[in-house]
């Protein structure tokens, strides 16, 4: 959510507990000697904070949910946006593979609301007889009176994409927990596909001024009975926020997940997801392509980009390999099967966001 919206009532937005799940892969009971969470203000101006969760015995093959009280208030000196890195660390026996005992999560407070984690495992939509004028609405709660500037959507590509099928971009107010009156209805909108995996397209609200406060809904009215295939994130369940209307009655979705729809507020879009004319990407060389085992990555500004996250996805969108490297590096792909993949390069400042296809071939 936007940082300024979070500050309206930060205590009401925070969970009462911080939770992590541990799984014992061994065939004997194992002791987790200590558990702690470290919170980092990514602006670097505030000291780190640590929350301790105690020690636990976990039976062989079992899960254990660690759920201590959550007390970190998210403190930073920044004013318009903020970002925090949360690292969960578990101290076990010295012979354990340490990367298995650590998880990292980035909590972002930028200028948009989002329920998804940025990655689509599937597509969602309305299809079939009777859906030509069907409505899809996604519920948000705006915590501070603010101006809606844009809606970002990620439509997943399919064999027969619907990029020529128009829809009405629509915003509703609230009527007792369901979409109410239409407050914005714009025709001539169609699915747009950006270059790269999980990259949102921005639909700007530039024909009027929309000031919102409290609950509203974002979605569309279809003009054909075809599946528009909006990105669907299985890792976040927001089915109670997804509504559809085929026959005049609003109903909740029965599918567990989160739609990849994000409303943006404020004066300007300030995240790494920028309109095309504001993107400044360096020259990236990835070779050889096709590749056997070793893939070389070079960026034309070697001192500007460090701690680059290199993610490799198969064509179904599943992450198959990931590492963090410095610039001008070589990665080993010998564990991948032959076939087509998508490689994505990002850095922690979001100033680098590069994707392309690579072909892994047999030796």
C-alpha positions, 0 to 999 in steps of 0.5 A: 500500500502507499506509504502515506496511506499506511501512516494514517493508522499504521497499527491497524494495518499490521498483523498481530503476529509474524509467522514462518513455517519450518519443515524438518526434512530429516528422519529424526527429531531436530532442534531449532536452537534459535529463531529470529527475524531481522528488519532492515530499513532499505533507505539505510538511515534507520538501525536494524531491529530484531525479533526473537522467536525462541527454540523448538523441537520439530519431529521428523518429517513435520512442519512447525509454524512459528508465530510470535507477536509482531512488534516492529512498527516499520520506521524510516526517515523517508516521506513518499515511499519506503521499503523494508527487507525482512529476513527470517533466520533459523539456527540449527546444527552446523552441518545443515545447509545454511541457505535452507535456513533463511528466508527473505521478504521485501515489504514495499510501501510505494504508491500503489495497492497490491494483493499479488506478489508480482508473479502469475501462476495462472490466468483468470477471467470470465468466458462462455455463453452469457459473458459478453457484457459480464462484469469483473470487480476487484475490491480495495480499501483506500485509507487516505483521500487521494487521487487515482492516477492509473490502473496497472494490469498484467494480462498473461499471454496465451496461444490465442491472445485477446489483444484485439478484444476491447473492454470497458475499464470500470471503477465502482463505489461500495454498496454494502460490501459489493460493487455499487455505482459506477464512478468511471467507465472508459471504453476502447481499452484492450489487453496490452502485453509488455515485453517480459514476464510479469510486467504490468501495463499502465492504463492512465486515468488522464481524461478526468480526476478521480478522488477516492476515499475508503472502499472502491472496486476496479475491473472491467465490463466485457464486450465479448464472451472471451477469456481476457486472462488477467494474471492470477497469483496462487500464493496470495488468497484474495478470493473474497475481494474478487467479484463477478456479475454475469446475470445481474447479481454480484458473486464472490469468486470460488477460486483462491488467489489474487488478481494482478491488478494494481491501482496507483495514487498520488502525483506520479508513479515512482516505482520501478514499474514505469511508463515506457518513455521513462525507462532507462535500461542499460545495454545488456549482453547475454551470450551464447544464445542458444547456450549449452552450460555456461551463460555470460551476462554483461551490462554496459555500466559495471559499477552501477549495478551490483547484487543483480538477481538473475531469475530463470523461468520456464514458458509456463511461468515457473521459476526454475533457477535464481541467484544473486550476482555482480555484473559481468558474470557467468552462470551455469545452466547445466541442470536445466533441460533443453528448451526455451526459457525466459531470463530476467535481470533485476536489482534492488533499486528497480532501475534494472529490469531486463528480460529475454528468451534463451534457448538451452540446447543439449551438449 
